[in-house]
């Protein structure tokens, strides 16, 4: 697009006219920004059904193939008002083995003024297992036919361009996020018996990591495990022993109740586990190496 905000049409763009309705707008009289996502989601459905010639209802309902969004980036450039006649456009920027990157936009067809534009990454999934699957061959063929000479289409079918270090970094971020949001019972379980694990899905330039508690033993399983003891470095929070009071002895049934009611004990467990993740990158490395071995 130009510096002035004019919309530059991508190659092989699927388009639909759209009038801005009363229901699209907020009390200020302009489009309420989430409504753009609703409009463009409808455009994706129209593109699949009319642009690709694949029955969207049958794709979801009968073939059980989903198109969930895993990444979304949006830019809002100018307002749209009730009664405006705009055009919605969709182009495929990148086509991988199990994902595709779309560029979608809303613009004024008369002036070329860009109202909003977004980049969306969709992954094809099985609605039975909710795991990524290959893009169906009829969909891939239809996308490639519609792409024409667009140089941005990547049909190379590379399994992954992610290196080990990138996956380790994604795993570390996911673990840190899980620890910060874990509830008291989850922290207690990790302190008592460990059990952390993770599932990894790599889609071209995307890594998705889901941290799990329980499941088969793995290199992450011992992270944070102290068998319920207060680790020797409990003073790192900068508080005196008097802040802890006198916890029930290890093995006492009341100890779990004490932990679940003590915000200090929970915060300590959280900080201790975060420190373990940051200090034991070799453990994360072994976990990723094991995953890569299975995937190869």
C-alpha positions as CSV (number, residue, x, y, z in Angstrom):
1,X,0.0,0.0,0.0
2,X,1.1,3.6,-0.6
3,X,2.2,6.0,2.1
4,X,-1.1,7.9,1.6
5,X,-3.0,4.8,2.7
6,X,-4.2,3.8,-0.8
7,X,-5.0,0.1,-1.2
8,X,-2.7,-1.7,-3.6
9,X,-4.4,-4.8,-4.9
10,X,-2.5,-8.0,-4.4
11,X,-2.4,-10.5,-7.2
12,X,-5.3,-12.9,-7.7
13,X,-7.5,-11.2,-5.0
14,X,-10.9,-12.6,-4.3
15,X,-13.4,-9.7,-3.7
16,X,-16.9,-9.1,-2.5
17,X,-18.8,-5.8,-2.2
18,X,-20.2,-5.0,1.3
19,X,-22.4,-2.3,2.6
20,X,-21.7,-1.1,6.2
21,X,-24.9,-1.8,8.2
22,X,-26.4,-0.3,11.3
23,X,-25.4,-3.5,13.2
24,X,-21.8,-3.1,12.3
25,X,-21.5,0.3,14.0
26,X,-21.0,1.5,17.6
27,X,-22.7,4.6,19.2
28,X,-20.0,6.8,17.7
29,X,-21.5,5.9,14.3
30,X,-18.5,4.1,12.9
31,X,-17.7,0.4,12.5
32,X,-17.0,-1.2,15.9
33,X,-13.6,-2.7,15.1
34,X,-14.4,-6.4,16.0
35,X,-17.1,-6.3,13.3
36,X,-14.3,-6.2,10.7
37,X,-13.2,-9.6,11.9
38,X,-16.8,-10.9,11.5
39,X,-17.0,-9.4,8.0
40,X,-13.7,-10.9,6.9
41,X,-14.5,-14.3,8.5
42,X,-17.5,-14.3,6.2
43,X,-15.3,-13.4,3.3
44,X,-13.1,-16.5,4.1
45,X,-16.2,-18.7,3.9
46,X,-17.3,-17.1,0.6
47,X,-13.7,-17.6,-0.7
48,X,-13.7,-21.3,0.1
49,X,-17.2,-21.9,-1.3
50,X,-17.2,-19.5,-4.3
51,X,-13.6,-18.8,-5.0
52,X,-12.2,-22.3,-4.5
53,X,-15.4,-24.2,-5.4
54,X,-15.3,-26.2,-2.2
55,X,-18.5,-26.4,-0.2
56,X,-17.6,-24.8,3.2
57,X,-20.5,-26.4,5.0
58,X,-19.5,-29.8,3.8
59,X,-15.8,-29.2,4.6
60,X,-16.7,-28.5,8.2
61,X,-19.8,-30.7,8.7
62,X,-19.0,-33.8,6.5
63,X,-15.3,-33.8,5.9
64,X,-14.6,-32.5,9.4
65,X,-11.8,-30.3,8.3
66,X,-11.4,-27.0,10.3
67,X,-9.6,-23.8,9.5
68,X,-8.7,-22.3,12.9
69,X,-6.7,-19.0,13.2
70,X,-3.3,-19.3,14.8
71,X,-2.1,-15.8,14.2
72,X,-3.8,-12.5,13.4
73,X,-2.3,-9.0,12.8
74,X,-4.5,-6.1,12.0
75,X,-4.0,-2.4,11.0
76,X,-6.9,0.1,11.1
77,X,-6.3,3.0,8.8
78,X,-9.6,4.9,8.4
79,X,-13.2,4.8,9.7
80,X,-16.1,3.3,7.9
81,X,-19.7,4.6,8.5
82,X,-23.1,3.2,8.2
83,X,-24.2,3.2,4.5
84,X,-20.6,3.1,3.2
85,X,-20.2,0.8,0.3
86,X,-16.8,-1.0,0.6
87,X,-15.0,-3.9,-0.9
88,X,-13.6,-6.8,1.0
89,X,-10.6,-8.5,-0.5
90,X,-8.6,-11.7,0.2
91,X,-5.3,-12.9,-1.3
92,X,-3.1,-15.9,-0.4
93,X,0.3,-14.6,0.6
94,X,1.8,-18.0,1.5
95,X,0.8,-21.6,1.1
96,X,2.5,-24.3,3.2
97,X,1.8,-27.9,3.8
98,X,-0.7,-27.5,6.6
99,X,-1.1,-23.7,6.9
100,X,-1.8,-20.7,4.8
101,X,-1.2,-17.0,5.3
102,X,-4.0,-14.7,4.0
103,X,-4.0,-10.9,3.4
104,X,-7.5,-9.5,3.9
105,X,-8.6,-5.9,3.5
106,X,-11.5,-3.5,3.5
107,X,-11.3,-0.5,1.2
108,X,-13.4,2.1,-0.6
109,X,-13.6,0.9,-4.2
110,X,-14.2,4.5,-5.5
111,X,-11.2,6.2,-3.9
112,X,-9.0,3.3,-3.1
113,X,-8.8,4.4,0.5
114,X,-7.8,1.5,2.8
115,X,-10.0,1.2,5.9
116,X,-8.3,-1.8,7.5
117,X,-6.1,-4.7,6.6
118,X,-5.1,-7.8,8.4
119,X,-2.8,-10.8,7.9
120,X,-4.2,-14.1,9.1
121,X,-2.6,-17.5,9.4
122,X,-5.0,-20.5,9.1
123,X,-4.1,-24.1,9.9
124,X,-6.1,-27.0,8.5
125,X,-7.1,-29.4,11.3
126,X,-9.0,-32.5,11.9
127,X,-12.2,-31.7,13.8
128,X,-11.9,-35.2,15.3
129,X,-8.5,-34.9,16.8
130,X,-8.1,-31.1,16.7
131,X,-4.6,-31.6,15.4
132,X,-3.0,-30.1,12.2
133,X,-3.4,-32.1,9.0
134,X,-2.3,-31.6,5.4
135,X,-4.2,-29.1,3.4
136,X,-6.7,-31.2,1.3
137,X,-5.5,-31.8,-2.2
138,X,-8.6,-30.3,-3.8
139,X,-8.2,-27.1,-1.7
140,X,-4.4,-26.9,-2.5
141,X,-5.1,-27.3,-6.2
142,X,-7.8,-24.7,-6.3
143,X,-5.6,-22.2,-4.4
144,X,-2.7,-22.8,-6.8
145,X,-5.0,-22.4,-9.8
146,X,-6.3,-19.1,-8.4
147,X,-2.8,-17.8,-7.5
148,X,-1.7,-17.5,-11.1
149,X,1.8,-16.1,-11.3
150,X,1.9,-14.8,-7.7
151,X,5.4,-15.2,-6.6
152,X,4.4,-15.1,-2.9
153,X,2.9,-18.6,-3.1
154,X,5.1,-21.1,-1.4
155,X,4.1,-24.7,-2.3
156,X,7.5,-26.1,-1.5
157,X,6.0,-28.5,1.1
158,X,9.0,-28.2,3.5
159,X,8.1,-29.9,6.7
160,X,9.7,-27.2,8.9
161,X,12.1,-24.4,8.8
162,X,12.3,-24.1,12.5
163,X,15.7,-24.9,14.1
164,X,16.1,-26.5,17.5
165,X,17.0,-23.3,19.3
166,X,13.8,-21.6,18.1
167,X,11.7,-24.5,19.5
168,X,13.6,-24.4,22.8
169,X,12.9,-20.7,23.2
170,X,9.2,-21.3,22.4
171,X,9.1,-24.1,25.0
172,X,10.7,-21.8,27.6
173,X,8.2,-19.0,27.0
174,X,5.3,-21.5,27.2
175,X,6.6,-23.0,30.5
176,X,7.1,-19.5,32.0
177,X,3.5,-18.5,31.0
178,X,2.1,-21.7,32.5
179,X,4.0,-21.2,35.8
180,X,2.8,-17.6,36.1
181,X,-0.9,-18.7,35.6
182,X,-0.8,-22.0,37.4
183,X,-3.3,-22.4,40.3
184,X,-2.3,-23.4,43.8
185,X,-3.3,-27.1,43.3
186,X,-1.2,-27.3,40.1
187,X,1.9,-25.8,41.9
188,X,1.4,-28.3,44.8
189,X,1.3,-31.2,42.4
190,X,4.5,-30.1,40.7
191,X,6.2,-29.7,44.1
192,X,5.1,-33.1,45.2
193,X,5.6,-35.2,42.2
194,X,6.7,-33.1,39.2
195,X,4.9,-34.2,36.0
196,X,5.3,-31.3,33.6
197,X,5.2,-32.1,29.9
198,X,4.4,-30.3,26.6
199,X,3.1,-30.9,23.2
200,X,4.7,-29.2,20.2
201,X,3.3,-28.4,16.8
202,X,5.4,-26.7,14.1
203,X,3.7,-25.2,11.1
204,X,6.2,-23.7,8.7
205,X,7.2,-20.5,10.5
206,X,5.0,-21.1,13.5
207,X,5.7,-23.0,16.7
208,X,2.9,-23.8,19.1
209,X,3.7,-25.3,22.5
210,X,1.0,-26.5,24.9
211,X,2.2,-27.2,28.5
212,X,0.6,-30.2,30.1
213,X,0.5,-31.6,33.6
214,X,0.6,-35.4,33.9
215,X,1.1,-37.9,31.1
216,X,4.2,-40.0,30.3
217,X,7.4,-39.3,32.1
218,X,9.8,-37.0,30.1
219,X,12.8,-34.8,30.7
220,X,10.5,-32.0,32.0
221,X,8.9,-34.2,34.6
222,X,11.4,-33.5,37.4
223,X,11.3,-29.7,37.0
224,X,10.3,-28.1,40.3
225,X,9.9,-31.4,42.1
226,X,10.9,-31.2,45.8
227,X,8.6,-33.9,47.2
228,X,6.8,-31.2,49.0
229,X,9.8,-29.8,50.9
230,X,10.5,-26.1,51.1
231,X,13.7,-26.0,49.0
232,X,16.9,-24.8,50.7
233,X,16.9,-21.5,48.9
234,X,13.5,-20.5,50.3
235,X,15.0,-17.2,51.6
236,X,15.5,-15.8,48.0
237,X,12.1,-14.1,48.3
238,X,13.8,-11.7,50.8
239,X,11.4,-12.5,53.7
240,X,12.3,-13.8,57.1
241,X,11.5,-17.3,58.3
242,X,8.8,-15.8,60.5
243,X,6.8,-15.0,57.4
244,X,6.4,-18.7,56.8
245,X,5.1,-19.5,60.3
246,X,5.4,-23.1,61.2
247,X,4.1,-25.3,58.3
248,X,2.9,-28.8,59.2
249,X,5.7,-31.4,58.9
250,X,6.4,-33.1,55.6
251,X,4.0,-36.1,55.2
252,X,1.3,-34.5,57.4
253,X,-2.1,-34.4,55.6
254,X,-2.5,-30.8,56.8
255,X,0.6,-29.7,54.9
256,X,-1.3,-29.6,51.6
257,X,-4.1,-27.5,53.1
258,X,-1.4,-25.1,54.5
259,X,0.2,-24.8,51.1
260,X,-3.1,-24.1,49.3
261,X,-4.0,-21.4,51.8
262,X,-0.5,-19.8,51.9
263,X,0.1,-17.2,49.1
264,X,3.7,-16.9,50.2
265,X,4.3,-20.6,49.8
266,X,2.6,-20.6,46.4
267,X,4.7,-17.6,45.3
268,X,7.8,-19.3,46.5
269,X,6.9,-22.4,44.5
270,X,6.2,-20.3,41.5
271,X,9.6,-18.5,41.7
272,X,11.5,-21.7,42.4
273,X,9.9,-23.3,39.3
274,X,10.7,-20.3,37.1
275,X,14.3,-20.4,38.3
276,X,14.5,-24.1,37.4
277,X,13.2,-23.5,33.9
278,X,15.8,-20.8,33.3
279,X,18.7,-22.6,34.9
280,X,18.1,-26.1,33.4
281,X,18.0,-25.3,29.7
282,X,19.8,-28.7,29.1
283,X,16.5,-30.3,30.3
284,X,14.5,-28.3,27.8
285,X,17.1,-29.2,25.1
286,X,16.8,-32.9,25.8
287,X,13.0,-32.7,25.6
288,X,13.1,-30.9,22.2
289,X,15.8,-33.4,21.0
290,X,13.5,-36.3,21.9
291,X,10.5,-34.6,20.1
292,X,12.6,-34.0,17.0
293,X,13.7,-37.6,17.0
294,X,10.1,-38.8,17.1
295,X,9.1,-36.4,14.3
296,X,12.0,-37.2,12.0
